[in-house]
Amino acid sequence: MIEGSMSTAALTTQGDTIVFPEPLIRARIVRRPNRFIIDADVDGTGNETACHCPTTGRIGNLVLDGLDCLLSRSRNPARKTPYTVEAVSVDAPGTGRPAWIGINQSAVNRYVEQALVHHLLPKIVTAHTVLREQPLGSSRLDFLVDDDTYVEVKTPLDNLQVALGDHVRTRPSPPLASTDRLVKHIGELGRGLKAHQRAVLLVCFLYDNPGFQVRPSSHHDEVRASVAQAVQDGVEIWQVNFRLDTTGVRVARHRDLTGRFRS
């Protein structure tokens, strides 16, 4: 049973695949003029179309110009941008079957919900009921599963752990500074264990990340201490890799990282 305020009717799950309502469109990025827009050549004619960029932050240290991307089409006639950029590839442009890096962080919760409901994360939890956006302390956490397991989802994009070819341009990355939400939510998870059986932080990637590595931030010591305290309180930390293509998303693998974060 699925409960909560957000409908998942646009997504279906067939076997181990979370299927998009329609296939994504392959295009070529021209430039990213600002945080909200990516200009893309959609039909290969050189004409530029302004597309919505679903993440306002950095996408690793990539210069996106010239990279291939995947677009979803908007069916909202009132929207100014007809497409959303769902993924980029650092493979050479024109590669037949490139590996895609999903960049739509707001879509990840929909994928996680489908994965929970359809039992695609068996090492973590087998869900019978899933509630979205549930209050815990002063926070609203992403999921409450079976009334006894809180699940919070994080999708890092600032540090891409992929190999880059010579054709990929990069720019220096400033130190990561925005960690307030992570500290708040993982603290709430730890404190919530006083009344609930389990609390899980899912670190999700929309590509097959070989092994999550923490990028030091300007508040590294504070974050490390908060995470270590939450783990001591019983919070579990899991990595989930999704693999994305034009038709849908699959769970590539999921692994328990909790032991790495014990102080």
Secondary structure, DSSP 8 states (H G I E B T S, - for coil): -B-SSS--TT-EEETTEEE-SS--EEEEEEEEEETTEEEEESSSSS--EEEE-S--S--TTB--TT-EEEEEE---TT-S-SEEEEEE--S-TT-SS---EE--GGGHHHHHHHHHHTT--TTT---S-EEEEEEETTEEEEEEETTTEEEEEE---SS--S---TT--B-----B---HHHHHHHHHHHHHTTTSSEEEEEEEESS--SS-----BTTHHHHHHHHHHHHHHT-EEEEEEEEE-SSEEEEEEEEE-GGGG--
